[in-house]
Structure formats: C-alpha cells, structure tokens
Amino acid sequence: DTRTELERRRDVACAALGPRLTECAIADARATMTPEELAKLAIEETAPKHTEEFIDSCQTQSLSSRQVRVYEVCLREETACEPLIACLDNARPDAAAP
C-alpha cells in the first residue's frame, strides 16, 4: 500500500460516506416524490451505482487533513441526514477561511 496515512483516512471516510449519503438521497426521494417518480428512479438498481460512483470520485480527491477530519467527525457525530449533510458543508475548501 503506497498511500499516505491521509489518503488511507480519506478512503475509509469516503467508503463510509457513500452508503450513508445514498441512504439519505433515497429517504429524501421517498419523502418528496410520487410512487410513479420513485418507480422511474429504479432505486434498487441505481443506488449501488450511486454509492460506487460517489466513493470512486471521493477517493480520487485531493483533500486536506482538515477536510478529512471533517468527514471523520461528521460520520461519527451525525446520525441523521440533514445534520450530516450540514456538517459536511464544513469540508468545503472555503469553509476554513476566517
């Protein structure tokens, strides 16, 4: 394994975030869409793909140690979707600015 410690931490966080964010997207879709709209989404087929694509994209990002730490803390501290997503906003590059 030639990844740095930071890259390993990033990859673990991304792998954990993928399924959580997919679950949040599904919950939001179920709460806001009609049964017909949900059927068009084919959630059973698209959810795993969404998760995989998120993880792949996330793991290729160059994240700072602060951003990786935000991911780790948000995953540990936030169990509900809205607070998790709000917490992850702190990982934006411009969120560190005073």
Rosetta constraint file for C-alpha pairs under 8 A:
AtomPair CA 3 CA 7 HARMONIC 5.65 0.50
AtomPair CA 3 CA 8 HARMONIC 6.21 0.50
AtomPair CA 4 CA 8 HARMONIC 6.25 0.50
AtomPair CA 5 CA 9 HARMONIC 6.21 0.50
AtomPair CA 6 CA 10 HARMONIC 6.06 0.50
AtomPair CA 6 CA 65 HARMONIC 6.62 0.50
AtomPair CA 6 CA 68 HARMONIC 7.56 0.50
AtomPair CA 7 CA 11 HARMONIC 6.07 0.50
AtomPair CA 7 CA 59 HARMONIC 7.99 0.50
AtomPair CA 8 CA 12 HARMONIC 6.25 0.50
AtomPair CA 9 CA 13 HARMONIC 6.17 0.50
AtomPair CA 9 CA 68 HARMONIC 6.99 0.50
AtomPair CA 10 CA 14 HARMONIC 6.03 0.50
AtomPair CA 10 CA 59 HARMONIC 6.67 0.50
AtomPair CA 10 CA 63 HARMONIC 7.49 0.50
AtomPair CA 10 CA 68 HARMONIC 5.58 0.50
AtomPair CA 11 CA 15 HARMONIC 6.05 0.50
AtomPair CA 11 CA 58 HARMONIC 7.70 0.50
AtomPair CA 11 CA 59 HARMONIC 5.31 0.50
AtomPair CA 12 CA 16 HARMONIC 6.30 0.50
AtomPair CA 13 CA 17 HARMONIC 6.02 0.50
AtomPair CA 13 CA 68 HARMONIC 7.39 0.50
AtomPair CA 13 CA 71 HARMONIC 6.19 0.50
AtomPair CA 13 CA 72 HARMONIC 6.00 0.50
AtomPair CA 13 CA 75 HARMONIC 7.71 0.50
AtomPair CA 14 CA 18 HARMONIC 6.06 0.50
AtomPair CA 14 CA 54 HARMONIC 7.90 0.50
AtomPair CA 14 CA 55 HARMONIC 5.47 0.50
AtomPair CA 14 CA 58 HARMONIC 5.79 0.50
AtomPair CA 14 CA 59 HARMONIC 6.25 0.50
AtomPair CA 14 CA 71 HARMONIC 7.97 0.50
AtomPair CA 15 CA 19 HARMONIC 7.48 0.50
AtomPair CA 15 CA 55 HARMONIC 5.64 0.50
AtomPair CA 16 CA 20 HARMONIC 6.81 0.50
AtomPair CA 16 CA 75 HARMONIC 7.67 0.50
AtomPair CA 17 CA 21 HARMONIC 5.93 0.50
AtomPair CA 17 CA 55 HARMONIC 7.76 0.50
AtomPair CA 17 CA 71 HARMONIC 7.99 0.50
AtomPair CA 17 CA 75 HARMONIC 7.10 0.50
AtomPair CA 18 CA 22 HARMONIC 6.19 0.50
AtomPair CA 18 CA 51 HARMONIC 4.90 0.50
AtomPair CA 18 CA 52 HARMONIC 7.20 0.50
AtomPair CA 18 CA 54 HARMONIC 5.81 0.50
AtomPair CA 18 CA 55 HARMONIC 5.56 0.50
AtomPair CA 19 CA 23 HARMONIC 6.11 0.50
AtomPair CA 19 CA 51 HARMONIC 5.67 0.50
AtomPair CA 20 CA 24 HARMONIC 6.28 0.50
AtomPair CA 21 CA 25 HARMONIC 6.17 0.50
AtomPair CA 21 CA 51 HARMONIC 7.84 0.50
AtomPair CA 21 CA 81 HARMONIC 7.68 0.50
AtomPair CA 22 CA 26 HARMONIC 6.18 0.50
AtomPair CA 22 CA 47 HARMONIC 6.43 0.50
AtomPair CA 22 CA 50 HARMONIC 6.83 0.50
AtomPair CA 22 CA 51 HARMONIC 5.97 0.50
AtomPair CA 23 CA 27 HARMONIC 6.12 0.50
AtomPair CA 24 CA 28 HARMONIC 6.12 0.50
AtomPair CA 24 CA 81 HARMONIC 5.55 0.50
AtomPair CA 25 CA 29 HARMONIC 6.09 0.50
AtomPair CA 26 CA 30 HARMONIC 6.13 0.50
AtomPair CA 26 CA 43 HARMONIC 7.48 0.50
AtomPair CA 26 CA 47 HARMONIC 7.93 0.50
AtomPair CA 27 CA 31 HARMONIC 6.18 0.50
AtomPair CA 28 CA 32 HARMONIC 6.12 0.50
AtomPair CA 29 CA 33 HARMONIC 5.47 0.50
AtomPair CA 29 CA 38 HARMONIC 7.05 0.50
AtomPair CA 30 CA 34 HARMONIC 7.72 0.50
AtomPair CA 30 CA 38 HARMONIC 6.99 0.50
AtomPair CA 33 CA 37 HARMONIC 5.80 0.50
AtomPair CA 33 CA 38 HARMONIC 6.20 0.50
AtomPair CA 34 CA 38 HARMONIC 6.21 0.50
AtomPair CA 35 CA 39 HARMONIC 6.12 0.50
AtomPair CA 36 CA 40 HARMONIC 6.45 0.50
AtomPair CA 37 CA 41 HARMONIC 6.61 0.50
AtomPair CA 38 CA 42 HARMONIC 6.90 0.50
AtomPair CA 38 CA 43 HARMONIC 7.38 0.50
AtomPair CA 39 CA 43 HARMONIC 7.61 0.50
AtomPair CA 41 CA 46 HARMONIC 7.19 0.50
AtomPair CA 42 CA 46 HARMONIC 6.05 0.50
AtomPair CA 43 CA 47 HARMONIC 5.34 0.50
AtomPair CA 44 CA 48 HARMONIC 7.47 0.50
AtomPair CA 45 CA 49 HARMONIC 7.26 0.50
AtomPair CA 46 CA 50 HARMONIC 6.04 0.50
AtomPair CA 47 CA 51 HARMONIC 6.21 0.50
AtomPair CA 48 CA 52 HARMONIC 6.15 0.50
AtomPair CA 49 CA 53 HARMONIC 6.03 0.50
AtomPair CA 50 CA 54 HARMONIC 6.11 0.50
AtomPair CA 51 CA 55 HARMONIC 6.20 0.50
AtomPair CA 52 CA 56 HARMONIC 6.11 0.50
AtomPair CA 53 CA 57 HARMONIC 6.05 0.50
AtomPair CA 54 CA 58 HARMONIC 5.89 0.50
AtomPair CA 55 CA 59 HARMONIC 5.93 0.50
AtomPair CA 56 CA 60 HARMONIC 6.48 0.50
AtomPair CA 57 CA 61 HARMONIC 6.72 0.50
AtomPair CA 63 CA 67 HARMONIC 5.84 0.50
AtomPair CA 63 CA 68 HARMONIC 6.38 0.50
AtomPair CA 64 CA 68 HARMONIC 6.36 0.50
AtomPair CA 65 CA 69 HARMONIC 6.08 0.50
AtomPair CA 66 CA 70 HARMONIC 6.20 0.50
AtomPair CA 66 CA 91 HARMONIC 7.44 0.50
AtomPair CA 67 CA 71 HARMONIC 6.39 0.50
AtomPair CA 67 CA 90 HARMONIC 7.77 0.50
AtomPair CA 67 CA 91 HARMONIC 4.69 0.50
AtomPair CA 67 CA 92 HARMONIC 7.37 0.50
AtomPair CA 67 CA 93 HARMONIC 7.68 0.50
AtomPair CA 68 CA 72 HARMONIC 6.28 0.50
AtomPair CA 68 CA 91 HARMONIC 7.67 0.50
AtomPair CA 69 CA 73 HARMONIC 6.05 0.50
AtomPair CA 70 CA 74 HARMONIC 5.95 0.50
AtomPair CA 70 CA 87 HARMONIC 7.69 0.50
AtomPair CA 70 CA 88 HARMONIC 6.74 0.50
AtomPair CA 70 CA 90 HARMONIC 6.69 0.50
AtomPair CA 70 CA 91 HARMONIC 5.72 0.50
AtomPair CA 71 CA 75 HARMONIC 6.11 0.50
AtomPair CA 71 CA 88 HARMONIC 6.43 0.50
AtomPair CA 71 CA 91 HARMONIC 7.04 0.50
AtomPair CA 72 CA 76 HARMONIC 6.25 0.50
AtomPair CA 73 CA 77 HARMONIC 5.86 0.50
AtomPair CA 74 CA 78 HARMONIC 5.47 0.50
AtomPair CA 74 CA 84 HARMONIC 5.96 0.50
AtomPair CA 74 CA 87 HARMONIC 5.76 0.50
AtomPair CA 74 CA 88 HARMONIC 6.44 0.50
AtomPair CA 75 CA 79 HARMONIC 7.52 0.50
AtomPair CA 75 CA 84 HARMONIC 7.20 0.50
AtomPair CA 78 CA 83 HARMONIC 6.04 0.50
AtomPair CA 78 CA 84 HARMONIC 5.07 0.50
AtomPair CA 78 CA 87 HARMONIC 7.77 0.50
AtomPair CA 79 CA 83 HARMONIC 7.63 0.50
AtomPair CA 79 CA 84 HARMONIC 6.77 0.50
AtomPair CA 80 CA 84 HARMONIC 6.15 0.50
AtomPair CA 81 CA 85 HARMONIC 6.12 0.50
AtomPair CA 82 CA 86 HARMONIC 6.12 0.50
AtomPair CA 83 CA 87 HARMONIC 5.91 0.50
AtomPair CA 84 CA 88 HARMONIC 6.20 0.50
AtomPair CA 85 CA 89 HARMONIC 6.56 0.50
AtomPair CA 86 CA 90 HARMONIC 7.56 0.50
AtomPair CA 87 CA 91 HARMONIC 7.92 0.50
AtomPair CA 88 CA 92 HARMONIC 7.70 0.50
AtomPair CA 89 CA 95 HARMONIC 7.54 0.50
AtomPair CA 90 CA 95 HARMONIC 5.41 0.50
AtomPair CA 90 CA 96 HARMONIC 7.62 0.50
AtomPair CA 91 CA 95 HARMONIC 6.52 0.50
AtomPair CA 92 CA 96 HARMONIC 7.69 0.50
